[in-house]
């Protein structure tokens, strides 16, 4: 850090942060302290003013160890208000040890960054001021006036200038005679006047010397941050306030650095929106205001739909640009008094104040969903990034902010679950669903630990011969009260709770072991392959292919005996990172199928890019093939395209003889569905394998 000293730390390189750069360039003594108390960074001014030059000197001592023993308790109490979340900034004075062992009085301005768990400190030397405080009043002014860089002023009991030193010319641009007889308030920024108070009130509150930092108007109309250190002088007989002696110092550079650090700690570095810390504070303030002014405080939690797919397919730079564009448009849609914050990742929160009723929130949410639906121009691309919105509202001032955010999150989940690009309002029904989800998670954990997972197998039939040639392995969960559960009841909970990877691994191991058992029986050896589903998360794992290879070896099977099926949505989420796993799987001989074909966004590009063996036409097309000409044409075109690319086609969800006949006439290779069999146990599947295929007169296959 330019001219300063850096301690080694594994967590964060502060030079990459705006606040760290401010610390580095500050003319004041500056440091960065971790929540654990270690001094992580100091700047050149620290070295110049406090002495020392060895890098390890900073890393070897905690900040508090450099504070005078008599000042440590007060310093620890003050900094604790930052680390515990009670305050965002503090100002403290303490005696700080220099390299030569002597102590200097410093006034520290600390700002907290809870995300990074860091305290940013800027300090000024106040030794002369402290000396002046300790001297008799008659001597204090004389001592202070020796410092020509500060302006000295005297005001009467009404805060009117009666004296001001020549240094005011360089400080604010005024000659002394231009200010004598004028009120101090005339120089102070209108927004700061309430902070200044009156001399009488200030003297009543504290007769001791005090300091305040306010914006003062320069002669050229600009404003400077001036620190005024005041000492009231009282009539020794009546005790009335006679005058106030003031030392005025320009602290603009330090104050601007301090404000910049505060801004950095309270705003999101990418979008410039409020961050979670400031959001929490604004939400608390909004709820408090309900005590004085009844109404509604609303929280809208937004999530960018399929944002991971944007990152993976277009790159993180484009992804960041999309987040910035969403943030700017969201701000333009919000009212001036609303709080717009980035909650993290691709989530945003809007806190809406001053509404009279909850329906106003839904109208606002409609406006947001519609407004954010319009494409964003990023570079030379038009990118569509819709949002899902969860809404929660309260009229109760004692409603906990965390509860309101949780309720909005539940509503957001419901919006995503119901198709995205929409909004949902929190209600009691969502709370019931949340409880149900918790119960489902408990059920899954009991099933895993108690051996109550099961696999059922659905036949995949060669439509040319009617032979069952493959089986799709499907996870089931057994429960004493609810019976056998299919994935629709538990899949989303298993994924969110982190239980799904272990469950899927168990399904693959069980299915491969079962396939090996079938193939070892001459009567069942026609079954050539078992298909399993693979999630987006698994595809991004570097060890996924090697784990499957181990499973195949354990079952004494080859790669050709296994097929993995990946949905278009999973590839959309992981297209960049999935390629390596898919190539490795193909090298093992594993067959790769694109599941739910036709429901994604970039299907044709996948056919060209990825090492696929077959397509699985989604059942939403199959169910309409016999009655809807467009569905029939889509399937026909898909089959022709796949065959031209040397890919097989599997149709899923075949339920009627008419659908089966139509698919066979179009040249579909394989099929599965209730027309052949529902998913069944391993024992029942063995019976299916033993039964000969029954062919219709026209040669169309049919499994009874």
URCOR-V459312 format. One record per helix or strand of 3 or more residues. SS is the DSSP state (H for helix, E for strand). FROM is the first residue (numbers start at 0). LEN is the number of residues. If there is no record, write none. Layout:
ss=SS from=FROM len=LEN
ss=SS from=FROM len=LEN
This chain:
ss=H from=13 len=3
ss=H from=17 len=8
ss=E from=28 len=6
ss=E from=37 len=5
ss=H from=43 len=7
ss=H from=54 len=5
ss=H from=62 len=4
ss=H from=68 len=15
ss=E from=88 len=9
ss=E from=102 len=11
ss=E from=117 len=8
ss=H from=126 len=8
ss=H from=136 len=9
ss=E from=150 len=6
ss=E from=159 len=5
ss=H from=167 len=5
ss=H from=175 len=4
ss=H from=183 len=3
ss=H from=189 len=7
ss=H from=198 len=7
ss=E from=209 len=8
ss=E from=222 len=12
ss=E from=240 len=10
ss=H from=251 len=15
ss=H from=275 len=17
ss=E from=295 len=9
ss=H from=306 len=8
ss=H from=315 len=18
ss=E from=338 len=6
ss=E from=346 len=9
ss=H from=358 len=15
ss=E from=375 len=3
ss=E from=380 len=3
ss=E from=386 len=8
ss=H from=400 len=17
ss=E from=422 len=3
ss=H from=427 len=22
ss=E from=452 len=10
ss=E from=467 len=12
ss=E from=482 len=3
ss=H from=486 len=3
ss=H from=490 len=6
ss=H from=499 len=20
ss=H from=521 len=3
ss=E from=528 len=5
ss=H from=535 len=4
ss=H from=543 len=11
ss=H from=558 len=3
ss=E from=561 len=6
ss=H from=567 len=21
ss=E from=590 len=7
ss=H from=602 len=7
ss=E from=613 len=4
ss=H from=618 len=4
ss=H from=628 len=16
ss=E from=647 len=4
ss=H from=656 len=9
ss=H from=681 len=9
